[in-house]
Amino acid sequence: EEVAAGVNAHRIQAAERAVERLRERDRHAAAERARVLGLVSSRAVSQQERDAVDTAVAQASLELKAQEAELRSLQTAVTPERRAVAAAKVARAEAAIRQVEE
């Protein structure tokens, strides 16, 4: 039954919203990095602040990639191969039932 139905649509929607949220976080981190880099030359920010913003950009990017992978996993959880295997199992079970009934 799960093979035929696939992943719950609400789980996919939740993963899509998470991707959207993380895309925004990634965009914001990149914008903040650009702002900080603009201030580095005037020494208005410390190396520590630059390192922190670089780390934030890297983390935002990695979180986004991980969530995008999770979304792809949910969207492709039911493959044609898995459906074929499930159908073959049902056919074998039905054949076994018919054989017992004869």
Backbone torsions as a table, in degrees:
resi	resn	phi	psi	omega
1	GLU	NA	-44.1	-180.0
2	GLU	-64.3	-34.3	179.6
3	VAL	-65.4	-40.5	-179.9
4	ALA	-72.6	-37.2	-175.5
5	ALA	-81.1	-32.3	-177.0
6	GLY	82.2	-166.5	-178.8
7	VAL	-78.5	144.1	178.2
8	ASN	-54.3	130.2	-176.9
9	ALA	-59.5	-31.0	179.9
10	HIS	-68.6	-34.6	176.3
11	ARG	-65.1	-40.0	178.2
12	ILE	-66.0	-43.3	178.3
13	GLN	-62.4	-40.9	178.5
14	ALA	-63.0	-40.7	178.4
15	ALA	-67.0	-37.1	177.1
16	GLU	-63.4	-43.7	178.2
17	ARG	-64.1	-38.3	178.3
18	ALA	-63.5	-40.1	177.1
19	VAL	-62.6	-43.7	178.7
20	GLU	-60.0	-44.4	-179.9
21	ARG	-63.3	-43.3	-179.3
22	LEU	-71.8	-30.3	173.8
23	ARG	-63.0	-41.7	178.6
24	GLU	-65.5	-42.5	178.0
25	ARG	-61.6	-41.0	178.8
26	ASP	-64.0	-43.0	178.7
27	ARG	-63.0	-43.9	-180.0
28	HIS	-64.6	-42.2	179.5
29	ALA	-62.5	-40.5	178.7
30	ALA	-66.0	-40.4	178.4
31	ALA	-65.3	-40.6	178.4
32	GLU	-64.8	-39.5	177.8
33	ARG	-61.9	-45.2	179.1
34	ALA	-60.0	-40.8	179.4
35	ARG	-63.6	-46.5	-178.7
36	VAL	-65.0	-41.9	179.3
37	LEU	-61.3	-33.6	176.6
38	GLY	-66.0	-26.7	-179.2
39	LEU	-91.3	-14.0	-177.6
40	VAL	-62.9	-43.0	-176.7
41	SER	-63.0	-31.1	178.6
42	SER	-90.3	5.3	-179.5
43	ARG	58.4	28.6	177.9
44	ALA	-79.5	-14.5	175.7
45	VAL	-128.8	154.3	-178.2
46	SER	-87.2	166.9	175.2
47	GLN	-62.5	-35.1	178.6
48	GLN	-62.3	-42.4	178.1
49	GLU	-64.9	-39.8	177.8
50	ARG	-63.6	-44.5	178.5
51	ASP	-60.3	-40.7	-179.9
52	ALA	-63.6	-42.1	-179.6
53	VAL	-70.5	-34.8	175.4
54	ASP	-62.6	-41.6	177.8
55	THR	-64.6	-42.4	178.9
56	ALA	-61.5	-40.4	178.2
57	VAL	-63.7	-46.4	-179.2
58	ALA	-62.3	-44.0	-179.8
59	GLN	-65.5	-42.2	179.4
60	ALA	-62.2	-41.7	179.3
61	SER	-64.1	-44.4	180.0
62	LEU	-65.9	-40.8	178.0
63	GLU	-62.8	-41.7	179.0
64	LEU	-62.6	-46.4	179.8
65	LYS	-61.2	-40.7	179.0
66	ALA	-64.5	-42.9	-179.6
67	GLN	-69.6	-36.5	176.0
68	GLU	-62.9	-38.6	177.0
69	ALA	-65.2	-41.4	177.2
70	GLU	-61.7	-42.6	178.8
71	LEU	-62.2	-46.3	178.6
72	ARG	-59.9	-38.9	178.8
73	SER	-61.7	-44.6	179.1
74	LEU	-66.3	-39.6	-177.4
75	GLN	-70.1	-24.9	-176.8
76	THR	-116.0	21.2	-176.5
77	ALA	-60.8	-35.7	-179.3
78	VAL	-104.8	102.2	-179.5
79	THR	-93.8	160.2	175.8
80	PRO	-56.5	-34.6	179.2
81	GLU	-65.0	-43.2	178.9
82	ARG	-65.1	-37.4	176.9
83	ARG	-64.0	-41.3	179.9
84	ALA	-64.1	-41.4	178.1
85	VAL	-63.2	-44.4	179.5
86	ALA	-62.8	-43.1	179.1
87	ALA	-62.6	-39.6	178.6
88	ALA	-65.0	-39.6	177.9
89	LYS	-63.6	-41.7	178.7
90	VAL	-63.8	-44.0	-179.9
91	ALA	-61.5	-42.6	178.1
92	ARG	-63.8	-41.7	180.0
93	ALA	-65.1	-42.5	177.9
94	GLU	-63.8	-39.0	177.9
95	ALA	-65.4	-38.9	178.3
96	ALA	-65.0	-39.4	178.0
97	ILE	-63.7	-46.2	179.7
98	ARG	-60.4	-39.9	-178.9
99	GLN	-65.6	-39.9	179.2
100	VAL	-67.9	-36.2	-177.3
101	GLU	-72.1	-21.3	-177.6
102	GLU	-78.3	NA	NA
